[in-house]
């Protein structure tokens, strides 16, 4: 079993920046994938960015060039740095992990981009 805890959401003005962090605990195996998804009101949950244990990354087209993802394998943490935020980035952001074939989700953290 794995437990994911997010932090770092909040309210930011358009053009601003935020950093989300997620800490994983429990029985964590090598070769896992960590990342972030988001869900806006009335929309489906969508991929934001993922990073493999080897450092490979994948980003949604809508965030490329604005968001970066990083991880600390020793601490089992993943971070999402969000720059040049837009109102359309407003959503609940969920930490995500695929560990030994099982998918885990955090509880979500709200990000609101508004003036």
N, C-alpha and C positions, 0 to 999 in steps of 0.2 A: 504494500500500500504506500502511496505517495501523497503528500500534502503540499499544496502550493499556496503561498501567501503573497499577495500583491501589495504594493504601496506606491504612492507618488502621484495619484490622480488629483484633479482639482479644476479650478476655473482659470482660464488664461485668455488674454485678448488675441484676436487674430494677428498673426505674425510672430506670436510669442513661442516659447519653448517649454517643454515639460520632459521629465525623465521618469519613466516607470521602472520599478524593480520587482523582481519575483524571486522568492527563495523556496527551494524545494527541499523537503525532508522526507525521510523514510528509506525504503529499500530501493536505492537508485543504482542502476546498472550502467555500465559503459555502453557507448553507442546510442545513447538516447538523443532525442531531438527536443529542443525547447523553443518556445516562441510566443507570439501574441496574436490573438484574434480580437475582433471588435463587433459589437452589435448596436446599431442605431435604432431608435424607436421605429417600429413598423417594418424593419428590414431584417434579413437573415444575417446570422453571424458570418463574418468573412475573415479570411486570412489577412493579417497585416504584415508579419514578418516571422520567419523561423530561422533557426541556426542549429546546425548539427554539432555533435561532439567534436568533429574535425574542423569546425569553423566555417563550413559551407553555409551560405545564406540564400534566402529567397524573399523577395518583397512584393507586395501588391503594387501594381503599376501606379496606383494613386498616391503612393507614399515614396516612391523611388526618388532619391536625391534630397529628400527632406528628413527621413527617418533613418536611424542606424540601430543595429542590434548587436549586442555583445554578450558574452557569457564568461563566467568564472567556473571552470570545471571542478576545481578543488572545493569551492564553496557551494556548488550546485545553485548558482544564481544566474539569472538572465536579466538584462536591462534593455530598455527601449528608449532611445533618445529621439525626441520628436521636435523638429525645428519647423519654422515657417508654418505654424499651425493655421488651419482654415476652419471656418464654421462647420464644414462638412466632415471634419474629423471628430466631431462631437459624437460620443458613443460610450458604452461600457466596454472597457478593455479587459480581456480575459487572458491570463497566463495559461499556457498550454504545454503539456509534456507528453511525449510518447516514450514510454519506458518499458522495455522488454515486451513490446507488442501491445501494451495497454495504454489507453489515452486517459489523461488526467486534466482537470480544469481547476483553476482558482475560482475564488468567489466573485471576482470582477471588481474593477475600480472605475469610477466615473471620470471621464474627461469631457469638459465643456469648454468650447471655444466660442466666446461671445464678447462683444464690446458693451 
